[in-house]
């Protein structure tokens, strides 16, 4: 018997991540301007580690928040598109570990190297992009903007390159480029560790 629920076709960890970020975004909108909204804004975003606003749990909670609907949509779309396939391949446990480690690694990079607070699960998305590109480098991805096909390995190289250049030459564009780069590097290192390849070869 097939379920008519479209979410049932999404593997469980990916589905739960998507539900969590959508629910938190709704809370952000509903509670905006209230004491509850102020509480979320004070304790959930990721603040620089050398400030009194930083708390350790922010290394996870920042990923649940998003700045606007487009921010949420593009992150959610990428998690659904890449995360679903990776979770089917790895299984729930390894995939869940990967997501959490990328969120923390991305957060640490931003908290240590940037003076700007950060929100959003984009760092983990960059980790997923790297994972996808490493596992299926020659798979073709159909881009939305611009609407052209591209091999996964080139897609990942371009996005990682943009994150690197933007981190070296930061602009006040409201984008946490260091978090993106941190997520990509964390994802790469974790996969190399699992594969027992450099810099973890033994």
PAZAPA-4460 file (N, C-alpha, C; in steps of 0.05 Angstrom, whole numbers, plus 32768, in hexadecimal, padded with zeros to 4 digits):
% residues 202
    n_x    n_y    n_z   ca_x   ca_y   ca_z    c_x    c_y    c_z   seq   type   mol
   8011   7FE8   8000   8000   8000   8000   8012   8019   8000     1      X     A
   800D   802B   7FEE   801D   8043   7FEB   8010   805A   7FFA     2      X     A
   8021   806A   8007   8017   8081   8015   8014   8099   8002     3      X     A
   7FFF   80A9   8007   7FFB   80C1   7FF7   800B   80D9   8002     4      X     A
   8018   80D5   8019   8028   80EA   8025   8042   80EE   8016     5      X     A
   8046   8105   8009   805E   8109   7FFA   8078   8108   800A     6      X     A
   8075   810E   8025   808D   810D   8036   8096   80F0   803B     7      X     A
   8085   80DD   8036   808C   80C1   803C   80A1   80B7   8029     8      X     A
   80A5   80C3   8012   80BA   80BB   7FFF   80D5   80C6   8006     9      X     A
   80D6   80D9   8019   80EF   80E5   8022   80FA   80D4   8039    10      X     A
   8113   80CC   8038   811E   80BC   804E   811D   80CA   8069    11      X     A
   811C   80BC   8080   8114   80C7   8099   8125   80DE   80A4    12      X     A
   813F   80DC   80A3   8150   80F1   80AE   814C   810B   809E    13      X     A
   814D   8108   8083   8148   811F   8072   812D   812B   8077    14      X     A
   8119   811A   8079   80FD   8124   807E   80FC   8133   8099    15      X     A
   8108   8128   80AE   8107   8135   80C8   8116   8150   80C8    16      X     A
   812C   8151   80BA   813B   816B   80B7   812A   8180   80AA    17      X     A
   811D   8178   8094   810B   818A   8085   80F4   8194   8097    18      X     A
   80E8   8181   80A5   80D2   8189   80B7   80DB   819C   80CC    19      X     A
   80F3   8197   80D8   80FE   81A8   80ED   8103   81C4   80E4    20      X     A
   810F   81C8   80CC   8115   81E3   80C4   80FC   81F2   80BB    21      X     A
   80E8   81E4   80B0   80CF   81F1   80A9   80BF   81F9   80C2    22      X     A
   80BE   81E7   80D6   80AF   81ED   80EF   80BD   8205   80FD    23      X     A
   80D7   8205   80FE   80E5   821C   810B   80E1   8236   80FC    24      X     A
   80E0   8234   80E2   80DB   824D   80D2   80BF   8258   80D8    25      X     A
   80AC   8246   80DA   8091   824E   80E1   8090   825B   80FD    26      X     A
   809F   824F   8110   80A1   825B   812B   80AD   8277   8129    27      X     A
   80C2   8279   8119   80CF   8294   8116   80BB   82A9   810C    28      X     A
   80AA   82A1   80F9   8097   82B4   80EE   8080   82BA   8102    29      X     A
   8076   82A5   810F   8060   82A8   8122   8068   82B9   813B    30      X     A
   8081   82B4   8144   808A   82C0   815D   8099   82DB   8158    31      X     A
   809C   82E3   813F   80AB   82FB   8139   80A0   8313   8149    32      X     A
   80B1   8321   8156   80A9   8339   8165   809F   8333   8181    33      X     A
   809C   831A   8188   8092   8313   81A3   80AA   830B   81B5    34      X     A
   80A4   8305   81CE   80B9   82FC   81E0   80C5   82E1   81D7    35      X     A
   80B4   82D0   81CC   80BE   82B6   81C1   80D1   82BA   81AA    36      X     A
   80CA   82CD   8198   80DC   82D4   8182   80F6   82DF   818B    37      X     A
   80F6   82F0   81A0   810E   82FB   81AB   8120   82E5   81B8    38      X     A
   8112   82D1   81C4   8121   82BB   81D0   812F   82AB   81BB    39      X     A
   8121   82A5   81A5   812D   8296   818F   8145   82A6   8183    40      X     A
   8140   82C0   817F   8155   82D1   8173   816D   82D4   8185    41      X     A
   816A   82D1   819F   8180   82D4   81B1   8190   82BA   81B5    42      X     A
   8182   82A3   81B6   8190   828B   81BE   8193   8276   81A8    43      X     A
   8186   8279   8191   8188   8265   817C   819C   826B   8166    44      X     A
   81A0   8284   815D   81B4   8289   8149   81D0   8283   8153    45      X     A
   81E3   8281   8141   81FF   827B   8148   820E   8296   814A    46      X     A
   8218   829C   8162   8227   82B5   8166   8245   82AE   8168    47      X     A
   8256   82C2   8162   8273   82BD   8165   827B   82B2   8180    48      X     A
   828D   829F   8180   8294   8290   8198   82A0   82A2   81AE    49      X     A
   82AB   82B9   81A6   82B9   82CA   81BA   82A6   82E0   81C5    50      X     A
   828C   82DD   81C2   8279   82F0   81CC   8268   82E4   81E2    51      X     A
   825C   82F5   81F2   824A   82EB   8208   8230   82E0   81FD    52      X     A
   822B   82E4   81E4   8212   82DA   81D8   8214   82BD   81CF    53      X     A
   822C   82B2   81CF   8230   8296   81C6   8229   8282   81DB    54      X     A
   821B   826D   81D4   8216   8255   81E5   821C   823C   81D4    55      X     A
   8226   8227   81DF   822E   820F   81D0   8217   8203   81BF    56      X     A
   81FE   8204   81C9   81E9   81F7   81BA   81E3   8206   81A0    57      X     A
   81ED   821F   819D   81E8   822E   8184   81F6   8220   816D    58      X     A
   820A   820F   8172   8217   8201   815C   8205   81ED   814E    59      X     A
   81ED   81E8   815A   81D9   81D8   814D   81C0   81E8   8147    60      X     A
   81B7   81F9   815A   819D   8207   8156   819D   821B   813F    61      X     A
   81B5   8226   8139   81B6   823A   8123   81AC   822F   8109    62      X     A
   81B0   8214   8105   81A9   8207   80EC   818B   8206   80E8    63      X     A
   817C   8208   80FD   815F   8206   80FB   8152   8220   80F2    64      X     A
   8160   8236   80F3   8154   8250   80ED   815B   8259   80D0    65      X     A
   814A   8268   80C4   814F   8273   80A9   8145   8290   80A7    66      X     A
   8153   829F   8097   814E   82BC   8096   8135   82C3   8087    67      X     A
   812E   82B4   8072   8116   82BA   8063   810D   82A1   8054    68      X     A
   80F7   82A3   8046   80EC   828B   8038   80FE   8280   8023    69      X     A
   810C   8292   8014   811E   8288   7FFF   8136   8279   800B    70      X     A
   8140   8283   8022   8156   8275   8030   814D   8259   8038    71      X     A
   8135   8257   8043   812A   823E   804B   8125   822C   8033    72      X     A
   811A   8237   801E   8113   8226   8006   812C   821A   7FFA    73      X     A
   8141   822A   7FF5   8158   8220   7FE7   8167   820B   7FF8    74      X     A
   8169   8210   8012   8175   81FC   8024   8165   81E3   8025    75      X     A
   814A   81E6   8028   8139   81CE   8029   813A   81BF   800F    76      X     A
   813A   81CD   7FF8   813B   81C0   7FDE   8155   81B0   7FDB    77      X     A
   816B   81BB   7FE3   8185   81AE   7FE1   8186   8195   7FF3    78      X     A
   817B   8198   800C   817B   8181   801E   816A   816A   8013    79      X     A
   8153   8171   8007   8142   815D   7FFB   814F   8150   7FE3    80      X     A
   815B   8161   7FD2   8166   8157   7FB9   817F   8146   7FBD    81      X     A
   8192   8150   7FCD   81AB   8141   7FD1   81AA   812F   7FE9    82      X     A
   819E   8138   7FFF   819D   8129   8017   818E   810F   8015    83      X     A
   8178   810F   8006   8168   80F7   8003   8178   80E1   7FF6    84      X     A
   8186   80E7   7FE1   8196   80D3   7FD3   81AD   80C9   7FE4    85      X     A
   81BA   80DC   7FF3   81D0   80D4   8004   81C7   80C3   801B    86      X     A
   81B0   80C9   8027   81A5   80B9   803D   819D   809D   8033    87      X     A
   8191   809B   801B   818B   8081   8010   81A4   8070   800D    88      X     A
   81BA   807D   8006   81D3   806F   8001   81E2   8068   801B    89      X     A
   81E3   807A   802E   81F2   8076   8046   81E1   8068   805C    90      X     A
   81C7   806D   805D   81B7   8064   8073   81B4   807B   8087    91      X     A
   81A0   8077   8099   8198   808C   80AB   81AF   8094   80BE    92      X     A
   81BD   8081   80CA   81D0   8087   80DF   81E8   8097   80D4    93      X     A
   81F4   808E   80BF   820C   809C   80B5   8203   80B8   80AA    94      X     A
   81ED   80B9   809D   81E3   80D2   8092   81DD   80E6   80A8    95      X     A
   81D0   80DC   80BD   81CA   80EE   80D4   81E3   80F9   80E1    96      X     A
   81F7   80E7   80E5   8210   80F0   80F0   821D   8105   80DE    97      X     A
   821C   8101   80C4   8228   8114   80B1   821B   812F   80B3    98      X     A
   8200   8130   80B3   81F2   8149   80B5   81FA   8159   80CE    99      X     A
   81F9   814B   80E5   81FF   8158   80FF   821C   8162   8100   100      X     A
   822F   8152   80F7   824B   8159   80F7   824F   8172   80E4   101      X     A
   8242   8172   80CD   8245   8189   80BB   8239   81A2   80C7   102      X     A
   8223   81A0   80D5   8217   81B7   80E2   822A   81C2   80F7   103      X     A
   8236   81B1   8107   8248   81B9   811C   8262   81C5   8110   104      X     A
   826D   81B7   80FC   8285   81C0   80F0   8282   81DB   80E2   105      X     A
   826C   81DE   80D4   8265   81F8   80C8   8262   820E   80DD   106      X     A
   8254   8207   80F3   8250   821A   8108   826A   8223   8116   107      X     A
   827B   820F   811B   8295   8216   8128   82A5   8228   8116   108      X     A
   82A6   8223   80FC   82B5   8234   80EA   82AB   8251   80EB   109      X     A
   8290   8254   80EB   8285   826F   80EC   8289   827D   8107   110      X     A
   8285   826D   811D   8287   8278   8138   82A4   8280   813E   111      X     A
   82B8   8272   8133   82D4   8278   8139   82E0   828C   8126   112      X     A
   82D7   828D   810D   82E4   829D   80F8   82D5   82B5   80EE   113      X     A
   82BC   82B7   80F7   82AB   82CE   80EE   82A1   82DD   8106   114      X     A
   829D   82F7   8102   8291   8308   8117   8274   830C   8113   115      X     A
   8269   82FF   80FE   824C   8302   80F8   823D   82E9   8102   116      X     A
   8225   82ED   810D   8215   82D6   8115   820B   82C7   80FC   117      X     A
   8203   82AE   80FF   81FA   829E   80E8   81E1   828F   80EF   118      X     A
   81D0   828B   80DB   81B9   8279   80DD   81B7   8269   80C3   119      X     A
   81A9   8252   80C5   81A4   8243   80AC   81B4   8229   80AB   120      X     A
   81AA   8216   809C   81B7   81FC   809A   81C8   81FA   8080   121      X     A
   81CF   8211   8075   81DF   8212   805D   81FA   8204   805F   122      X     A
   8207   8205   8076   8220   81F8   807A   821E   81DA   8076   123      X     A
   8209   81CE   8081   8204   81B2   807D   81FE   81AC   8060   124      X     A
   81F0   81BE   8053   81E9   81BB   8036   8203   81B9   8026   125      X     A
   8217   81CA   802D   8230   81C9   801F   823E   81AF   8024   126      X     A
   823C   81A4   803C   8247   818A   8042   823A   8174   8031   127      X     A
   8220   8176   802E   8211   8163   801D   821A   8165   7FFF   128      X     A
   821E   817E   7FF6   8227   8182   7FDB   8242   8174   7FD6   129      X     A
   8254   8178   7FE9   826E   816B   7FE7   826B   814D   7FE7   130      X     A
   825A   8142   7FF9   8256   8126   7FFB   824B   811B   7FE0   131      X     A
   8238   8129   7FD5   822C   8120   7FBC   8241   8121   7FA5   132      X     A
   8251   8136   7FA5   8265   8139   7F90   827B   8124   7F92   133      X     A
   8281   811B   7FAB   8296   8107   7FAF   828B   80EB   7FA8   134      X     A
   8272   80E6   7FAD   8267   80CB   7FA9   825D   80C7   7F8C   135      X     A
   8252   80DC   7F80   8248   80DA   7F65   8252   80F1   7F54   136      X     A
   826D   80F3   7F50   8279   810B   7F43   826F   810F   7F27   137      X     A
   8267   80FA   7F19   825F   80FD   7EFD   8241   80FE   7EF8   138      X     A
   8232   80FD   7F0E   8215   8100   7F0C   820F   811D   7F02   139      X     A
   81FB   811F   7EF1   81F4   8139   7EE6   81DE   8146   7EF7   140      X     A
   81E3   815F   7EFF   81D0   816E   7F0F   81C3   8183   7EFD   141      X     A
   81A9   8185   7EFD   819B   8199   7EED   8197   81B2   7EFF   142      X     A
   81A6   81C7   7EF8   81A5   81DF   7F08   818A   81EE   7F03   143      X     A
   8182   81FE   7F17   816B   820F   7F13   8173   822A   7F08   144      X     A
   8188   8236   7F15   8192   8250   7F0C   81B1   824D   7F0A   145      X     A
   81BC   824E   7EF2   81AF   824E   7ED8   81A4   8232   7ED1   146      X     A
   8191   8230   7EC0   8184   8216   7EBA   8195   8205   7EA7   147      X     A
   81AC   81FB   7EB1   81BE   81EB   7EA0   81C6   81D2   7EB0   148      X     A
   81CC   81BC   7EA1   81D6   81A4   7EAF   81F4   81A6   7EB5   149      X     A
   81FD   819A   7ECB   8219   819B   7ED2   8220   8183   7EE2   150      X     A
   8238   8178   7EDE   8241   8161   7EEE   8245   816A   7F0B   151      X     A
   823E   8157   7F1D   823F   815D   7F3A   825A   8168   7F43   152      X     A
   8270   815C   7F39   828A   8164   7F42   8290   8181   7F3B   153      X     A
   8287   818A   7F24   828C   81A6   7F1C   827A   81B9   7F2D   154      X     A
   8261   81B0   7F31   824E   81BF   7F41   825A   81C4   7F5D   155      X     A
   8265   81AF   7F69   8270   81B2   7F84   8289   81C4   7F84   156      X     A
   829A   81C0   7F70   82B2   81D1   7F6E   82AB   81EE   7F6D   157      X     A
   8297   81F5   7F5D   828F   8211   7F5A   8285   821C   7F74   158      X     A
   8273   820E   7F81   8267   8218   7F9A   827C   821A   7FB0   159      X     A
   828E   8206   7FB2   82A4   8207   7FC6   82B7   821E   7FC0   160      X     A
   82BC   8222   7FA7   82CE   8238   7F9F   82C2   8253   7FA6   161      X     A
   82A8   8256   7FA1   829A   826F   7FA9   829C   8274   7FC7   162      X     A
   8297   825E   7FD7   8298   8260   7FF4   82B4   8268   7FFD   163      X     A
   82C9   825C   7FF1   82E4   8262   7FF8   82EB   827F   7FF2   164      X     A
   82E6   8288   7FDA   82EC   82A3   7FD1   82DD   82B7   7FE2   165      X     A
   82C4   82B1   7FE8   82B3   82C4   7FF7   82BC   82C5   8015   166      X     A
   82C8   82AF   801F   82D2   82AE   803A   82EC   82BF   803C   167      X     A
   82FC   82BD   8027   8316   82CC   8027   8310   82EA   8024   168      X     A
   82FD   82F0   8013   82F6   830C   800E   82D9   8311   8017   169      X     A
   82D4   8313   8031   82B9   8315   803B   82AB   832F   8033   170      X     A
   8292   832D   802D   8281   8344   8026   8269   8344   8039   171      X     A
   825F   835C   803D   8248   835E   804F   822E   8357   8040   172      X     A
   822C   833E   8037   8215   8336   8027   8201   8325   8037   173      X     A
   8207   8322   8051   81F4   8313   8062   81F6   82F5   805F   174      X     A
   820A   82EC   8051   820D   82CF   804C   8225   82C5   805C   175      X     A
   8221   82AF   806B   8236   82A3   807C   8249   8291   806B   176      X     A
   825A   829E   805B   826B   828F   8049   827E   827D   8058   177      X     A
   8288   8286   806F   829A   8275   807F   828C   825C   8088   178      X     A
   8273   825E   8090   8263   8247   8098   8260   8234   8081   179      X     A
   825B   823E   8069   8259   822D   8051   8273   821D   804D   180      X     A
   8289   822C   804E   82A3   821F   8049   82A9   820B   805F   181      X     A
   82A2   8212   8078   82A6   8200   808E   8296   81E6   808B   182      X     A
   827D   81E8   8082   826D   81D1   807D   8278   81BF   8067   183      X     A
   8282   81CC   8052   828D   81BD   803B   82A7   81AE   8044   184      X     A
   82B8   81BB   8053   82D1   81AF   805C   82CB   8198   8070   185      X     A
   82B8   819D   8082   82B1   8189   8096   82A6   8170   8088   186      X     A
   8294   8174   8074   828A   815D   8065   829F   814D   8057   187      X     A
   82B2   815B   804B   82C8   814E   803D   82D9   813E   8050   188      X     A
   82E1   814A   8066   82F2   813D   807A   82E5   8124   8086   189      X     A
   82CA   8126   808B   82BC   810F   8097   82BB   80F8   8084   190      X     A
   82B6   80FE   806B   82B5   80E8   8057   82D1   80DC   8053   191      X     A
   82E6   80ED   8053   8301   80E2   8051   8308   80D0   8069   192      X     A
   82FE   80D9   8081   8303   80C9   8099   82F5   80AE   8096   193      X     A
   82DC   80AE   808D   82CE   8094   808A   82DB   8083   8075   194      X     A
   82E6   808F   8060   82F3   8080   804B   8310   8078   8052   195      X     A
   831A   8082   8068   8335   807E   8071   8349   8088   805B   196      X     A
   8344   80A0   8052   8355   80AC   803E   8361   80C6   8049   197      X     A
   8375   80D1   803C   8382   80E9   8046   836E   80FF   804D   198      X     A
   8372   810E   8063   838A   810D   8075   8387   80F8   808B   199      X     A
   8375   80E4   8088   8371   80D1   809D   837A   80B5   8095   200      X     A
   838B   80B2   8082   8394   8098   8079   83A6   808B   808D   201      X     A
   839F   8071   8093   83B0   8061   80A5   83B0   8044   809D   202      X     A
***
